[in-house]
Amino acid sequence: MLITGTGLMIEFIQRHPDSRSSLTSWRQVMGANNFRHFNALRQTFGTADYVKPHTVFNISGNKYRLISLINYQVMAVSIEHILTHEEYDKNKWRK
């Protein structure tokens, strides 16, 4: 899949260096696959959730959240937010 918004990953890793390996792994797996639909994605990312219209991934064992928009027809994922669990729970990202 084509991944956009990787600049957010770089910024997040600078603030939270312990997220580097998990985010790098996520990017490698996403980039190496062409998921046709959410159910196929869940086979690889079992904890991914669909929060309309976003797909939310647990990163670093549920410590962080990567919020994305995925277009399965064109095989593209856009990283919209990367948050700590606490930031995610405040729901400000939905506005």
C-alpha positions in Angstrom: 0.0 0.0 0.0 1.0 3.6 -0.6 1.5 5.4 2.7 1.2 9.1 3.1 1.7 11.2 6.2 5.0 9.6 7.3 6.2 13.0 8.4 3.9 12.6 11.4 5.7 9.4 12.2 9.1 11.1 12.2 7.7 13.9 14.5 6.1 11.4 16.8 9.3 9.3 17.0 11.3 12.4 18.0 8.9 13.0 20.9 8.5 9.3 21.8 11.7 7.4 20.8 10.4 4.1 22.2 7.8 4.0 19.4 10.4 3.8 16.7 10.5 0.0 16.3 6.8 -0.5 16.4 6.0 2.3 14.0 8.8 1.2 11.6 7.4 -2.4 11.7 3.8 -1.0 11.1 5.1 1.0 8.1 7.0 -2.0 6.6 4.0 -4.4 6.9 1.5 -1.8 5.5 3.9 -1.0 2.6 4.4 -4.6 1.7 0.7 -5.6 1.6 -2.2 -4.7 -0.6 -5.2 -5.1 1.7 -8.5 -5.4 -0.3 -10.8 -4.7 2.6 -10.8 -4.2 6.4 -11.3 -8.0 7.1 -8.1 -8.7 5.2 -6.3 -6.0 7.2 -7.5 -7.5 10.5 -5.9 -10.8 9.6 -2.6 -9.1 9.9 -3.4 -6.4 12.4 -5.8 -8.2 14.8 -6.3 -5.3 17.1 -7.1 -2.7 14.4 -10.5 -1.0 14.8 -12.7 0.7 12.4 -13.9 4.0 13.9 -15.8 5.5 10.9 -14.2 6.7 8.7 -10.9 5.9 10.4 -8.9 2.8 11.0 -7.1 2.8 14.4 -4.0 0.8 15.1 -2.6 -0.1 18.5 1.1 0.7 18.5 3.8 -0.4 21.0 1.5 -2.8 22.8 -1.5 -0.4 23.1 0.7 2.5 24.4 0.1 4.6 21.2 -2.6 4.9 18.6 -2.1 5.5 14.9 -5.2 6.8 13.2 -5.5 6.5 9.5 -7.8 6.8 6.5 -7.5 3.8 4.1 -8.7 3.7 0.5 -8.8 0.0 -0.3 -9.6 0.7 -4.0 -6.4 2.6 -4.7 -4.4 0.7 -2.1 -3.5 3.8 -0.1 -3.3 4.7 3.6 -3.0 8.2 5.0 -1.7 8.7 8.5 -3.9 11.3 10.1 -2.8 11.2 13.8 -0.4 9.4 16.1 -1.3 9.8 19.7 -0.6 8.5 23.1 -3.3 6.3 24.6 -4.2 9.2 26.9 -4.5 11.7 24.1 -6.6 9.2 22.1 -9.0 8.8 25.0 -9.8 12.5 25.0 -11.4 12.1 21.6 -10.1 15.5 20.3 -8.8 13.9 17.2 -12.4 13.3 16.0 -13.2 17.0 15.6 
